Amino acid sequence: MRYGLLALLITLVGGCATSKVAQEAADRCAAVGISERDPDFMSCTQAYRLQMQQGAISNAYGQAVNTPAPPRRGLAH
């Protein structure tokens, strides 16, 4: 279950939210003075994308670890 949530989150971050993540990364790079014409723009956006993915994975892992196990049901004797 824990790894399933982590895999789902990685898929969502990597697949569906790509354009949103790319736009946010471009905005962050622009905020520090790196424009699309700058030769370091691709490196900057990739660094921000990886940082966002790492944060999402860390959050998912923390939630999975802190999720209590379901109660065990004993056998009726």
Backbone as a ProteinNet text record, in pm:
[ID]
protein_1_A
[PRIMARY]
MRYGLLALLITLVGGCATSKVAQEAADRCAAVGISERDPDFMSCTQAYRLQMQQGAISNAYGQAVNTPAPPRRGLAH
[TERTIARY]
82.8	0	86.8	189.2	275.3	345.1	397	468.9	373.9	250.7	151.2	121.7	109	85.7	204.6	323.4	443.8	452.1	422.8	425.5	320.3	203.2	97.4	140.4	199.8	243.9	352	445.1	550.7	490.8	392.7	326.8	255.7	186.5	114.4	210.4	315.9	412.1	482.7	517	589.5	503.5	376.2	292.7	196.8	93.6	-17	21.4	103.4	132.5	257.1	301.6	426.3	423.1	318.1	314.2	305.6	231	220.8	355.7	422.8	553.6	654.5	651.6	744.3	722.2	595.9	566.7	613.5	589.1	634	785.9	854.1	1000.3	1050.6	987.2	1026.5	1004.2	893.4	866.1	970.2	1010.2	1112.6	1247	1281.3	1407.5	1404.2	1290.7	1277	1288	1237.9	1243.7	1386.6	1477.7	1617.7	1702.8	1637	1707.6	1755	1705.4	1744.8	1626.7	1644.7	1536.9	1550.2	1451.4	1452.7	1567.3	1619	1730.8	1865.6	1868.6	1992	2035	2163.9	2208.7	2186.9	2174	2153.3	2006.5	1917	1773.8	1728.9	1768.8	1726.8	1779.4	1901.5	1957.1	1880.2	1844.9	1770.8	1632.6	1561.3	1426.9	1432.3	1530.9	1544	1573.6	1657	1687.9	1563	1482.8	1359	1259	1249.2	1158.7	1199.5	1327.8	1375.8	1353.9	1371.1	1348.4	1201.3	1110.7	967.9	932	989.6	963.2	1016	1134.3	1191.3	1103.8	1054.1	964.5	836.3	780	656.8	681	793.2	825.8	849.7	919.6	944.1	813.9	722.7	592.6	513.3	511.9	438.7	498.6	629.6	695.3	663.1	668.8	636.8	494	401.9	262.8	246	316.5	305.3	363.3	473.1	536.7	451.6	389	310.3	166.6	129.1	-4.7	-10.9	-105.6	-112.9	-157	-108.5	-145.3	-291.8	-361.4	-500.7	-504.4	-610.9	-617.7	-622.8	-558.2	-558.7	-686.1	-740.8	-861.2	-819.7	-849.5	-814.9	-914.6	-872.2	-960.4	-1050.8	-1175.7	-1271.2	-1249.2	-1237.7	-1216.5	-1340
-119.6	0	125.3	123.8	242.1	270.2	163.9	182.6	215.3	170.1	203.3	351.8	410.9	555.6	632.4	585.5	651	641.6	524.7	507.6	595.4	604.5	689.1	835.5	880.3	1019.2	1048.6	957.1	977	984.7	899.8	902.6	1035	1082	1209	1324.8	1328.9	1438	1429.9	1310.4	1294	1304	1271.7	1265.5	1380.8	1381.7	1475.8	1620.6	1643.1	1779.5	1836.4	1777.2	1819.2	1965.1	2009	2146.3	2245.3	2211.1	2298.8	2309.6	2197.3	2195.3	2271.8	2252.4	2322	2473.1	2515.3	2658	2716.4	2643.6	2691.7	2699.3	2601.1	2603	2721.9	2748.1	2862.4	2993.9	3002.1	3122.7	3142.7	3033.9	3044.5	3087	3033	3072.2	3219.6	3263.3	3404	3493.5	3445.3	3524.6	3547.6	3456.3	3474.7	3530.7	3571.4	3640.8	3553.6	3433.2	3345.5	3337.7	3396.3	3399.6	3281.9	3266.5	3157.3	3169.9	3289.6	3310.2	3278.4	3262.4	3232.7	3088	3064.2	2927	2831.3	2882.6	2798.8	2776.3	2821.3	2811	2666.5	2577.8	2437.7	2372.7	2402.7	2347.3	2399.1	2524.9	2585.5	2522.3	2510.4	2452.9	2306.5	2232.1	2091.7	2080.7	2168.1	2166.3	2193.7	2289	2318.7	2204	2141.7	2027.3	1913.2	1884.6	1776.7	1809.2	1934.6	1977	1957.7	1992.7	1975.4	1826.7	1745.1	1601.5	1540.2	1582.6	1530.6	1567.4	1688.5	1730.6	1649.1	1623.7	1544.7	1400.6	1343.7	1207	1200.3	1297.6	1300.5	1311.8	1395.5	1408.7	1278.6	1215.2	1089.1	980.5	974.8	875.1	900.3	1026.4	1059.6	1023.6	1045.9	1009.6	858.2	787.1	641.7	580.2	634.6	582	612	726	766	713.7	641.9	585.4	463.1	462	345.6	220.8	108.3	-18.8	-49.4	-116.4	-151.9	-249.7	-244.9	-334.3	-480.6	-564	-707.2	-769.5	-854.6	-924.5	-1064.2	-1093.8	-1224.9	-1330.2	-1452.6	-1562.9	-1594	-1616.4	-1651.5	-1796.7	-1821.8	-1958.7	-2013
0	0	0	83	92.8	-39.2	-99.7	-225.3	-339.7	-329.1	-430.3	-432.7	-313.9	-306.5	-361.9	-330.5	-378.7	-530.9	-586.2	-731.2	-798.5	-737.8	-792.8	-794.2	-686.6	-679.5	-782.5	-798.6	-897.8	-1037.4	-1065.6	-1195.4	-1218.1	-1115.9	-1130	-1151	-1073	-1086.3	-1220.9	-1262.8	-1387.3	-1511.2	-1501.9	-1620.8	-1635.9	-1556.5	-1574.9	-1548	-1450.6	-1407.8	-1473.9	-1582.9	-1645.1	-1688.1	-1755.6	-1804.1	-1688.9	-1584.7	-1468.5	-1397.7	-1383.1	-1317.8	-1401.5	-1533.2	-1621.9	-1615.3	-1610.5	-1603.1	-1470.7	-1362.7	-1231.5	-1225.7	-1284.3	-1287.5	-1369.5	-1483.2	-1565.9	-1490.5	-1416.8	-1338.5	-1229.4	-1163.5	-1058.4	-1116.5	-1232.8	-1296.7	-1336.2	-1388.8	-1425.6	-1302.8	-1189.3	-1066.2	-1018.9	-1053.3	-1012.5	-1125.5	-1234.7	-1341.5	-1455.9	-1467.5	-1578.4	-1674.8	-1792.8	-1891.7	-1988	-2074.9	-2172.5	-2271.8	-2289.8	-2381.9	-2318.1	-2187.1	-2115	-2143.1	-2165.4	-2192.7	-2074.5	-1955.2	-1836.7	-1804	-1890.3	-1861.9	-1845.8	-1935.3	-1927.4	-1799.1	-1761.4	-1637.1	-1516.3	-1518.9	-1408.7	-1394.5	-1506	-1497.6	-1455.2	-1503.3	-1463.8	-1314.6	-1263	-1119.6	-1036.7	-1077.3	-1004.3	-1015.4	-1134.5	-1150.5	-1058.5	-1054.2	-967.5	-820.3	-785.1	-646.9	-608.7	-698.2	-671.2	-661	-748.5	-743.5	-614.4	-573.8	-449.9	-330.7	-328.9	-221.7	-219.1	-337	-344.2	-299.5	-339.5	-298.9	-149.1	-94.5	50.1	128.9	80.9	147.5	141.7	25.1	9.8	98.8	105	189.4	336.3	377.7	516.1	552.2	461.4	486.2	491.3	404.6	402.4	529.2	577.4	697.4	820.2	822.9	939.2	938	834.5	826.9	917.6	1010	1098.7	1022.7	1069.6	1007.8	1041.2	951	981.3	1099.2	1176.2	1293.4	1248.6	1326.1	1297	1352.4	1276.8	1322.2	1364.9	1488	1540.1	1495.4	1497.7	1463.3	1580.7	1552.1	1658	1698.2	1826.5	1875.1	1932.8
[MASK]
+++++++++++++++++++++++++++++++++++++++++++++++++++++++++++++++++++++++++++++

